[in-house]
Amino acid sequence: MSSPLPTGKKSVNLSAPVRGSRIRRDPPPPVKKVVVRDPEVRETRMVVFGVVGFAIALFIVALAASVYSGWSPGDYSVHANLD
């Protein structure tokens, strides 16, 4: 059998004391402050968005129904007497 080829590397002595790393590192970034929002303000805003969104949806449905049925505001004429 042949003998293993020499690697050229030194073996590591794991029982020897290890000195600390000398790599300089940046300090950790400062902790960002979290802004605490008032839950009532957030809830009020969500309610307003919900009501407005629902009203817009109803308007779109009514507009689509009127277009589907063939109704148009141009079907009517308004005459005003200014006497």
DSSP file (Angstrom, degrees, kcal/mol; ACC not computed):
  #  RESIDUE AA STRUCTURE BP1 BP2  ACC     N-H-->O    O-->H-N    N-H-->O    O-->H-N    TCO  KAPPA ALPHA  PHI   PSI    X-CA   Y-CA   Z-CA
    1    1 A M              0   0    0      0, 0.0     2,-0.2     0, 0.0     0, 0.0   0.000 360.0 360.0 360.0 153.7    0.0    0.0    0.0
    2    2 A S        -     0   0    0      1,-0.1     3,-0.1     3,-0.0     0, 0.0  -0.580 360.0-114.9 -93.0 159.0    1.1    3.5   -0.6
    3    3 A S        -     0   0    0     -2,-0.2    -1,-0.1     1,-0.1     0, 0.0  -0.614  39.7 -93.6 -89.4 152.6    1.5    6.1    2.1
    4    4 A P        -     0   0    0      0, 0.0    -1,-0.1     0, 0.0     3,-0.0  -0.306  44.5-105.5 -65.0 148.3   -0.8    9.3    2.2
    5    5 A L        -     0   0    0      1,-0.1     2,-0.2    -3,-0.1    -3,-0.0  -0.471  36.9-107.1 -71.6 142.6    0.6   12.3    0.5
    6    6 A P        -     0   0    0      0, 0.0    -1,-0.1     0, 0.0    -3,-0.0  -0.523  23.2-157.3 -71.7 137.0    1.8   15.1    2.8
    7    7 A T        -     0   0    0     -2,-0.2     3,-0.1     2,-0.2    -2,-0.0   0.732  25.0-132.0 -88.5 -23.6   -0.5   18.1    2.9
    8    8 A G        +     0   0    0      1,-0.3     2,-0.3     0, 0.0    -1,-0.0   0.474  65.8 122.3  85.9   1.4    2.0   20.7    4.0
    9    9 A K        -     0   0    0      1,-0.0    -1,-0.3     0, 0.0     2,-0.2  -0.717  62.6-121.2 -97.7 148.5   -0.3   22.0    6.7
   10   10 A K        -     0   0    0     -2,-0.3     2,-0.2    -3,-0.1    -1,-0.0  -0.565  30.3-112.2 -79.8 149.4    0.5   22.1   10.4
   11   11 A S        -     0   0    0     -2,-0.2     2,-0.4     1,-0.1    -1,-0.1  -0.553  31.8-118.7 -78.9 151.3   -1.7   20.3   12.8
   12   12 A V        -     0   0    0     -2,-0.2     2,-0.9     2,-0.0     3,-0.1  -0.772  11.6-141.8 -96.8 132.0   -3.7   22.4   15.2
   13   13 A N    >   -     0   0    0     -2,-0.4     3,-0.9     1,-0.1    -1,-0.0  -0.825  16.6-174.3 -92.0 105.7   -3.2   22.1   18.9
   14   14 A L  T 3  S+     0   0    0     -2,-0.9    -1,-0.1     1,-0.2     4,-0.1   0.609  77.5  63.1 -78.8 -11.3   -6.8   22.5   20.3
   15   15 A S  T 3  S+     0   0    0      2,-0.1    -1,-0.2    -3,-0.1     3,-0.1   0.562  80.4 102.6 -89.0  -7.4   -5.6   22.5   23.9
   16   16 A A  S <  S-     0   0    0     -3,-0.9     2,-0.1     1,-0.1    -4,-0.0  -0.444  85.7 -97.1 -74.0 148.7   -3.6   25.7   23.5
   17   17 A P        -     0   0    0      0, 0.0     2,-0.5     0, 0.0    -1,-0.1  -0.385  36.5-138.9 -66.5 143.7   -5.2   28.9   24.9
   18   18 A V        -     0   0    0     -2,-0.1     2,-0.2    -4,-0.1    -4,-0.0  -0.891   9.3-142.5-107.4 129.5   -6.9   31.0   22.3
   19   19 A R        -     0   0    0     -2,-0.5     3,-0.1     1,-0.1     0, 0.0  -0.577  32.0 -93.1 -88.6 157.9   -6.6   34.8   22.3
   20   20 A G        -     0   0    0     -2,-0.2    -1,-0.1     1,-0.1     2,-0.1  -0.138  47.3 -86.9 -67.7 161.8   -9.6   37.0   21.4
   21   21 A S        -     0   0    0      1,-0.1    -1,-0.1     2,-0.1     0, 0.0  -0.413  27.2-159.0 -68.7 141.8  -10.3   38.3   18.0
   22   22 A R        +     0   0    0     -2,-0.1     2,-0.4    -3,-0.1    -1,-0.1   0.190  49.3 127.0-106.7  15.2   -8.6   41.5   17.0
   23   23 A I        -     0   0    0      1,-0.1     2,-0.4     0, 0.0    -2,-0.1  -0.585  58.5-132.9 -74.6 128.1  -11.1   42.4   14.3
   24   24 A R        -     0   0    0     -2,-0.4     2,-0.3     0, 0.0    -2,-0.1  -0.686  27.0-169.5 -83.3 132.5  -12.5   45.9   14.8
   25   25 A R        -     0   0    0     -2,-0.4     0, 0.0     3,-0.0     0, 0.0  -0.881  25.9-106.0-121.4 152.3  -16.2   46.0   14.4
   26   26 A D        -     0   0    0     -2,-0.3    -1,-0.0     1,-0.1     0, 0.0  -0.454  45.5-102.3 -69.6 147.8  -18.6   48.8   14.2
   27   27 A P        -     0   0    0      0, 0.0    -1,-0.1     0, 0.0     0, 0.0  -0.344  49.0 -88.0 -66.4 155.9  -20.7   49.5   17.3
   28   28 A P        -     0   0    0      0, 0.0     3,-0.1     0, 0.0    -3,-0.0  -0.327  51.7 -99.1 -63.5 148.2  -24.3   48.2   17.1
   29   29 A P        -     0   0    0      0, 0.0     3,-0.1     0, 0.0    -3,-0.0  -0.300  46.5 -92.8 -66.1 152.8  -26.7   50.7   15.6
   30   30 A P        -     0   0    0      0, 0.0     2,-0.3     0, 0.0     0, 0.0  -0.325  46.4-100.0 -65.0 149.2  -28.8   52.7   18.1
   31   31 A V        -     0   0    0     -3,-0.1     2,-0.2     1,-0.1     0, 0.0  -0.534  38.1-123.1 -72.6 129.2  -32.2   51.2   19.0
   32   32 A K        -     0   0    0     -2,-0.3     2,-0.4     1,-0.1    -1,-0.1  -0.507  22.7-120.3 -75.2 139.9  -35.0   52.9   17.0
   33   33 A K        -     0   0    0     -2,-0.2     2,-0.5     1,-0.0    -1,-0.1  -0.649  21.8-137.5 -81.3 133.2  -37.7   54.4   19.1
   34   34 A V        -     0   0    0     -2,-0.4     2,-0.6     2,-0.0    -1,-0.0  -0.795  12.0-136.5 -93.4 125.7  -41.2   52.9   18.4
   35   35 A V        -     0   0    0     -2,-0.5     2,-0.6     1,-0.0    -1,-0.0  -0.717  15.7-142.3 -83.4 123.3  -44.0   55.5   18.2
   36   36 A V        -     0   0    0     -2,-0.6     2,-0.2     1,-0.0    -1,-0.0  -0.770  16.0-151.2 -89.4 119.5  -47.0   54.3   20.2
   37   37 A R        -     0   0    0     -2,-0.6     3,-0.0     1,-0.1    -1,-0.0  -0.614  22.5-107.3 -90.3 150.1  -50.2   55.2   18.4
   38   38 A D     >  -     0   0    0     -2,-0.2     4,-1.8     1,-0.2     3,-0.4  -0.633  23.7-145.4 -73.3 123.6  -53.5   55.8   20.2
   39   39 A P  H  > S+     0   0    0      0, 0.0     4,-2.4     0, 0.0     5,-0.2   0.809  96.5  58.0 -64.4 -28.0  -55.7   52.8   19.4
   40   40 A E  H  > S+     0   0    0      2,-0.2     4,-2.4     1,-0.2     5,-0.2   0.882 105.4  49.4 -69.4 -36.6  -58.8   54.9   19.4
   41   41 A V  H  > S+     0   0    0     -3,-0.4     4,-2.3     2,-0.2    -1,-0.2   0.919 112.9  47.3 -66.6 -43.0  -57.5   57.1   16.6
   42   42 A R  H  X S+     0   0    0     -4,-1.8     4,-2.2     1,-0.2    -2,-0.2   0.907 112.5  49.3 -64.2 -42.1  -56.5   54.1   14.5
   43   43 A E  H  X S+     0   0    0     -4,-2.4     4,-2.2     2,-0.2    -2,-0.2   0.907 110.4  50.6 -65.3 -41.1  -59.9   52.5   15.1
   44   44 A T  H  X S+     0   0    0     -4,-2.4     4,-2.3     1,-0.2    -2,-0.2   0.917 110.4  49.6 -61.9 -43.8  -61.7   55.8   14.1
   45   45 A R  H  X S+     0   0    0     -4,-2.3     4,-2.4     1,-0.2    -1,-0.2   0.903 110.2  50.4 -62.8 -41.3  -59.7   56.0   10.9
   46   46 A M  H  X S+     0   0    0     -4,-2.2     4,-2.2     1,-0.2    -1,-0.2   0.883 110.1  50.5 -65.2 -38.1  -60.5   52.4   10.0
   47   47 A V  H  X S+     0   0    0     -4,-2.2     4,-2.5     2,-0.2     5,-0.2   0.920 110.4  49.3 -65.3 -43.5  -64.2   53.0   10.6
   48   48 A V  H  X S+     0   0    0     -4,-2.3     4,-2.5     1,-0.2     5,-0.3   0.931 112.0  48.2 -62.4 -46.0  -64.2   56.1    8.4
   49   49 A F  H  X S+     0   0    0     -4,-2.4     4,-2.4     1,-0.2    -1,-0.2   0.891 112.2  50.4 -61.7 -39.0  -62.3   54.2    5.6
   50   50 A G  H  X S+     0   0    0     -4,-2.2     4,-2.3     2,-0.2    -2,-0.2   0.920 112.0  45.5 -65.4 -44.4  -64.8   51.3    5.9
   51   51 A V  H  X S+     0   0    0     -4,-2.5     4,-2.3     2,-0.2    -2,-0.2   0.920 115.3  46.8 -67.1 -43.6  -67.9   53.6    5.7
   52   52 A V  H  X S+     0   0    0     -4,-2.5     4,-2.4    -5,-0.2    -2,-0.2   0.915 112.8  50.0 -64.8 -42.3  -66.5   55.6    2.7
   53   53 A G  H  X S+     0   0    0     -4,-2.4     4,-2.3    -5,-0.3    -2,-0.2   0.903 111.2  48.7 -62.2 -41.2  -65.5   52.4    0.9
   54   54 A F  H  X S+     0   0    0     -4,-2.3     4,-2.4     2,-0.2    -1,-0.2   0.900 110.8  50.7 -65.3 -40.7  -68.9   50.8    1.4
   55   55 A A  H  X S+     0   0    0     -4,-2.3     4,-2.2     2,-0.2    -2,-0.2   0.900 110.6  48.9 -64.3 -41.0  -70.6   54.0    0.2
   56   56 A I  H  X S+     0   0    0     -4,-2.4     4,-2.3     2,-0.2    -1,-0.2   0.911 110.4  51.5 -64.6 -41.8  -68.4   54.0   -3.0
   57   57 A A  H  X S+     0   0    0     -4,-2.3     4,-2.2     1,-0.2    -2,-0.2   0.915 110.5  48.3 -62.1 -43.0  -69.2   50.3   -3.6
   58   58 A L  H  X S+     0   0    0     -4,-2.4     4,-2.5     1,-0.2    -1,-0.2   0.894 110.5  51.7 -63.7 -39.5  -73.0   51.0   -3.3
   59   59 A F  H  X S+     0   0    0     -4,-2.2     4,-2.5     2,-0.2    -2,-0.2   0.907 110.1  48.8 -63.0 -42.2  -72.7   54.0   -5.7
   60   60 A I  H  X S+     0   0    0     -4,-2.3     4,-2.5     2,-0.2    -2,-0.2   0.903 111.5  49.4 -65.4 -41.1  -70.8   51.8   -8.2
   61   61 A V  H  X S+     0   0    0     -4,-2.2     4,-2.3     2,-0.2    -2,-0.2   0.916 112.7  47.3 -64.3 -42.8  -73.5   49.1   -8.0
   62   62 A A  H  X S+     0   0    0     -4,-2.5     4,-2.1     2,-0.2    -2,-0.2   0.897 112.7  49.4 -65.2 -40.2  -76.3   51.6   -8.4
   63   63 A L  H  X S+     0   0    0     -4,-2.5     4,-2.1     2,-0.2    -2,-0.2   0.906 111.4  48.7 -65.3 -41.8  -74.5   53.2  -11.4
   64   64 A A  H  X S+     0   0    0     -4,-2.5     4,-2.4     1,-0.2    -2,-0.2   0.894 111.0  50.7 -65.3 -39.7  -74.0   49.8  -13.0
   65   65 A A  H  X S+     0   0    0     -4,-2.3     4,-2.0     2,-0.2    -1,-0.2   0.885 110.7  48.8 -66.0 -37.8  -77.6   48.9  -12.5
   66   66 A S  H  X>S+     0   0    0     -4,-2.1     5,-1.8     2,-0.2     4,-0.7   0.886 112.5  47.5 -70.8 -36.9  -78.8   52.1  -14.1
   67   67 A V  H ><5S+     0   0    0     -4,-2.1     3,-0.6     1,-0.2    -2,-0.2   0.903 111.9  51.1 -67.8 -39.8  -76.5   51.6  -17.1
   68   68 A Y  H 3<5S+     0   0    0     -4,-2.4    -2,-0.2     1,-0.2    -1,-0.2   0.874 110.0  49.0 -64.7 -37.9  -77.7   48.0  -17.4
   69   69 A S  H 3<5S-     0   0    0     -4,-2.0    -1,-0.2    -5,-0.2    -2,-0.2   0.600 115.7-114.9 -80.8  -9.3  -81.3   49.1  -17.4
   70   70 A G  T <<5 +     0   0    0     -4,-0.7     2,-0.2    -3,-0.6    -3,-0.2   0.548  63.6 147.3  91.4   8.0  -80.7   51.8  -20.0
   71   71 A W      < +     0   0    0     -5,-1.8    -1,-0.3    -6,-0.2    -2,-0.1  -0.532  18.6 173.9 -78.3 143.9  -81.5   54.8  -17.8
   72   72 A S    >   -     0   0    0     -2,-0.2     3,-1.8     1,-0.1     4,-0.2  -0.992  41.6-126.9-146.4 145.3  -79.7   58.0  -18.4
   73   73 A P  G >  S+     0   0    0      0, 0.0     3,-1.3     0, 0.0    -1,-0.1   0.737 107.5  71.5 -64.6 -19.4  -80.0   61.5  -16.9
   74   74 A G  G 3  S+     0   0    0      1,-0.2    -3,-0.0     3,-0.0     0, 0.0   0.597  79.3  76.8 -71.1  -9.4  -80.2   62.7  -20.5
   75   75 A D  G <  S+     0   0    0     -3,-1.8     2,-0.4     2,-0.0    -1,-0.2   0.680  92.6  60.0 -71.5 -17.4  -83.7   61.2  -20.7
   76   76 A Y    <   -     0   0    0     -3,-1.3     2,-0.4    -4,-0.2     0, 0.0  -0.851  66.0-160.8-115.7 146.8  -85.1   64.0  -18.6
   77   77 A S        -     0   0    0     -2,-0.4     2,-0.5     2,-0.0    -3,-0.0  -0.971   9.1-147.3-125.4 145.2  -85.2   67.8  -19.3
   78   78 A V        -     0   0    0     -2,-0.4     2,-0.5     2,-0.0    -2,-0.0  -0.940  10.0-168.9-115.1 128.1  -85.7   70.5  -16.8
   79   79 A H        -     0   0    0     -2,-0.5     2,-0.5     2,-0.0    -2,-0.0  -0.967   6.3-161.3-116.3 130.4  -87.4   73.8  -17.7
   80   80 A A        -     0   0    0     -2,-0.5     2,-0.7     2,-0.0    -2,-0.0  -0.944   8.7-149.2-114.7 129.4  -87.3   76.6  -15.2
   81   81 A N        -     0   0    0     -2,-0.5     2,-0.1     1,-0.1    -2,-0.0  -0.868  10.7-173.2 -94.5 118.3  -89.8   79.6  -15.3
   82   82 A L              0   0    0     -2,-0.7    -1,-0.1     1,-0.2    -2,-0.0  -0.270 360.0 360.0-106.1  45.7  -88.0   82.6  -14.0
   83   83 A D              0   0    0     -2,-0.1    -1,-0.2     0, 0.0    -2,-0.0   0.438 360.0 360.0 -84.2 360.0  -91.1   85.0  -13.9
